[in-house]
Amino acid sequence: MRLLGGLTAISAAIATGGLVSVVVTTAATTSAAAPAARTTAVRTAAPARLPQAGNPNGHAYVPPAGRAVSTAHPTRVIGRGTAASCTSRAVVRAVARGGVITFNCGSKPVTITMSATAKVRNTSQQVVLNGGGKVTLSGAGRRRILYMNTCDKRQVWTTSHCQDQATPRLTVENLTFTRGNASGHFIGNGSGGAIYAQGGQLKVVNSRFINNRCYRVGPDLGGAAVRALMQYRNRPVYVVHSTFTGGVCSNGSALSSIGVSWTVLNSLFAHNRAVGFGANPKQPGTPGGGSGGAIYNDGDNYSLIIRGTVMRFNHAREGGGAIFYVCDGNCGHAYVRILRSTLHDNPSAGFFTAGYPGIFYHTTGGPPHPVVTNSKIN
């Protein structure tokens, strides 16, 4: 508990741009000397940009589909050069209008506290939200930050096959999402604390997710940071050079999905916790959940690829301290593939797959175990 408390303090300082760098290595960070050290760090001058996201030692190739979108010619700009001009209302309006969106909030990092969830309109072909490495969007611990749902008629129902349509294409890049909370949201059953993306296509690049939350119990829900469903033609959600820390949810306290493929490149997952209990299907007398400390994937015919990524100190109350992966059908070409990555100290309090600590892996008719190449799992 003390380690997690320290992470909260560190994450909060990073989110406000006050820390240049902090390394937590031992329990000594909770000693009497720790507050003084943190106070000193917070007083340093704010950097021109927030700390680098992702795993700096990750060198996995990023295909064109996973790269940032050019924002050299934005459709619209949030702010007029000052922090005060960058408001929640401006973010909500810009996201609803769509297009390529950038920020002009001054020279220093800025945190925008969202008073409402920004919602993508399904009439938009593309929505790109680029924070320039200086913008943090905060849900204030009260609300989801960003929402897209092609089957939500309130956001305009554009096709008769909303569960499989190519647009909107939502890209978030060079942004920080903190203190998003989906616990009170009916849609998604409390999933997707920072981002909920159902339908269309989602991509996350060079972004950080800190201390986000979703509903704490229940099977098959999750994604304190990101919840994805029904991606177009099962094209993968790319997560590239991004960081996920301090997430808490019933399952998948960084990423969560049903029947969605993921490609995770050069990223970092640390100190995320799946806190539900009773697993899935839920055991008698329990609410269910508690699996996939960082990543929770379930469904049919989908894959998870992890390259150049570090996963450490994540925890699951049930199965898969780092990764929970279950493929129920059409699994012949589905797989988990881990390449040039490190997974360490990701305890599963309930169960994991023998020989793969921190991972629970099960398929019906698919490969018998994850494919692990040039990686460390311990």
N, C-alpha and C positions, 0 to 999 in steps of 0.2 A: 504494500500500500504506500509506503514511503517513497518508493521509486516512482510510482505513478503520480504521486503528488508533486514530486520534483519535475516530472515531465510536463505537468499542467502549467507550472510556473514558467518553465523554459518556453513552452509553446506559446503562452500568452505574450511573453516578451518578444519572441520572434515575430508573432503576428502583428505587433505594433511597430516593428521595425527598430526596436531598441537594442537588440543583441547583435553583435557582429558574429560571434561564434561561441558555442558552448559544447563541451564534451562531457558526457556523463559516463564514468567508467566504473565507479565503485559506490558502495553505500555511503562513502564519506561525504557525498553531496548532501546528505541529510544531517550532517553534524552541525554543531552550533556555529561553525565558521561559514556554512553555506550561504545564509542570508546576506552576509556582508559581501561575499563574492558576487552574488547575483546583483546586489544593489550597485556595485561598482560597474558591472557589465552594462546595466540598463542606462547608466549615466553617459556612456560613450555616445559620440555623435551618430545620428542615424545615417545609415548608408544610403547611397543614391539609389540602390536597388536592394530588394530583399535577398536573403541568402539563397544560394543555388539550390534548385530542387533536384530530387532524384539521387541516383548513385553516381558520384563523380568518377568512380573507377569502372563504371559500366561502359563497354564499348561495342555493344551489339549493334549491328547494322539496322538502320531505321528505313524501311521502304517508303516510297513516296506517299503511300496512303496513310502512313503514320506521322508524317511531318507537319510542322506548324503551317498554318495558312498565312500567306502574305497579307499584311495589313498596311502596306505602303499607301494604299488609296482607300481609306475607310469610307463606308457609307454614312456613318454618323460618329460623332465624338461626344463622349460624356465629360462634362466639365468645361470651365473657361479659364483654366490656368491656376486655380486655387483649390485647396482641399475643401473649402466650404461649398464650392460649386458642384462637387461630386456627391450627389445625394442618392438615397434609395429610390426616390421617385424618378430620378433621371435614369437609373439603371433599369427599373421596371418598364419605363416607357420605351427605352431603346431596344430592349430584348423583345418587347411586343411588336415593334416595327421591323425588327430583323435586319439582316445585312451584316456587313463587317463593322464591328464596333470597337473603338479604342477609347482611351481615357486621357484627359488633359487636366490633371489634378495638382500640378505644381511639381517642384523638383524633388520633394521628399516622399517616402512611402506614406500611404494614406489608408486608413480603414474606413469602409463605408458600412455602417450598421443598417441592415435591411429592416424596414418597417413593414414590408410585404414581400411575398415570394415573387421573383421575376419569372414570368411565364412565356414560353415560346408559343407563338401563334402558328397553327399548322398550315397556314397559307404561305409562310416563309419558305423559300427554297433553301436558304442558308442563314445560319446565325453563328457568327464568330465573335467571341468575347475575349479580347486580348488586354490584359492588365499591364503590359509593359514591364513586368517584374517589380512593380511598385504598388499594386492595388490589392487590398484584402477585402473580401466581402464577408461580413459577419452576420450570422443568423441570430446573434445575441442569446443563444441558448433557447430560443422560443419558436423558431420557424425554419422550414426548409428554405434554401437559398434560391435554387434554380429548378425549374420544372418544365418538362416536355412530355406530351402524351398525345399521340396521333389518334387515339380512340376517345379522347375527351371532347365531346361536342361543344363544350363551353369555349374551347380553343379553336373551334371550327373543324367540323368533320369533312375532310376533303375528298375521301374516296369510300367505296364500299368494302375495301379490303384494308382497313386501317391497321390491321395487325402486321402488314407486310408492305410498306410503302417507302420509297427512296428518300423522301424528304419529310420534314426538315432535316438538314445536316447540321448538327450542333457541334461546334468545336470550342473548347475552353483552353486558353493558353496563357502562360506567364501570369497566372492568377493564384491567389491564396484564398481558400475557403475555410472559415473557422466558425465553430460553435453553431453550425447548422443543426437543426433538431426536427425530425419528422414524427416524433411521438404522437403529436396531436392531429396528424393528417389522416383523414379517412381513405383517400385515394392512395393506394400502395400499402395499405394496412400498416402504416407507421414505418415504411421503408424509404431509404434514400434521404439521409439527413441533409447533405449538402446538395446533391443532384439526383433527381429522379428522371430517368429517360426511358420512356416506353414508346417503341416504334421509331421510324426514321433511322438516323445514324448518329452515333456519338463518338467523339474523339477527345482525349485529354492529353495535353502536351505541356511540359515545363511548369507544372502547377503543384501546389501544396495543399494538403487537407489536414487540418489540425483540430483535434478535440471536437469532432462532430458526433452526433448521437442519433439513434433511431430506437424503435420500440424494444424494450429490454427482454421480452419473453415471446415465445411462439415459434412454431416450425415454419420453414420456407419463407421467412421474411428476413430482411437484412439490408446491409449497405449503409453504415453510418456515414460514409463519404459518398459512395455512388451505388445506385440501384439501376440496373439496366434490364429491359425486357423487349422482346419482339423486334430485334434489330433486322434491318432490311436484308433479305436473302441470307440471313445468318452470317453476314459479313462481320468480322471481329470488331469489337470495341478496342481501339488502340489506346494504351496508357503508356506514355513515353516520358522518360526523365521527370518523373513525378514522385512526390513524397506523401506518405500516409502515416500519421502518428496520432496516438491518443484517441482513436475511435472506440466507441462503446455501443454495442447493439446485441440483440439476441443472437444473431448469426452474422458472419461476414462483416466485420467491423471496419473494413476498408471498402472492399468490392463485393457485390452480391448480385446474383442473377438466376433466372430460370431459363434454360435452353438458349443461352447466349454464349458465343465464343469470344475469347479475350486473347489479345496479344500484349503482354506486359514487357516493356523494354527499359533497361537502365534505370530502374526505379528503386525506391526504398520503402519498406513497410516495417514499422517499429512500434511496440507498445500498444497494439490494438487488442481489444478483448471481446470475445463472444461470451456473453454473460447469461443467456437463457439456460434452461435446464430441462432435461427430459428427451432431448434429441429429436429426430424425425424419422419415422412417425413417432409422435410423442408417447412417452411411457404413461401408463395409467397413473392418475393422480398428479400429473405434472402439466405445465403449460407448453412444454416443448421448447426446442431450440438449444443453443449453446455450442454450435459447431462453426468451424472456420474462423479462427481468431482474426485473420486478415482477409482471406478470400473464401467465399461460399458460393459454389456452383452446383446446380442440380438441373435435371431435365433430360431431353433426348437430343442425340446427334449434335454435339457441340464439342469444342476443344479449348484447352487452356495452354498457352505457350508463354513461358517465362524465360527471359534471356537478360544477362548482364544485370541481375537484380539481387538485392540483399533483403532478406526477411529475418528479423531478429526480435526476440523478446515479445512476440505475440502470444496470446494464450486463449485456449478454448476450454470452457467448463465441461464440454462433452468431447467431441471428436475433431481432430485436425487443428492443432494449435496455430499453424500457419495457413494450411489449405485444406478445405473440404471439397471433394469432387465426387459426384455420383452421376453416372450416365445410365438412364433407365431403359433406353431403347434406341435402335438404329445406331449402335455404338461401334460398328465395325471399323469405321474410319475416325472415330473420336479418340482423343488421347490427352494426357498431360505430358508436356515436353519441357524439361528444365535444362537450360544450357548456360554454362559459365556463370552460374549464380551461387549464392551462399545462403543457406537456411540454417540458423543455429539458435538454440535456446528458445524454441517455440513449443512449450509444453501443452500436451493434450491431457487434461485431467481425467477424461473418460477412456478414449480409445484412439488408436492410430493404426496404420498399416505396417505390419512387421517389416523391419528393414528400412523404413522411411519415417523416422521420427518427425513429428510435427505435421504429417500428411495423412489424411484419410482418403483412400482412393478405392472406388468400387464401380465396375461397369457390368452391364449385362451383354455378354457377347463381344466385348471390346478387348483391347490389350490387357494382359494380366497385371501389369504394374506400370507406374510412370516411367517415361524414358528420360533418364538422367545422364547428361554428358558434361564432363569437365566441371563438375559442381561439387560443393561440399554440403552435406546434410548431416547435422548432428544435434 
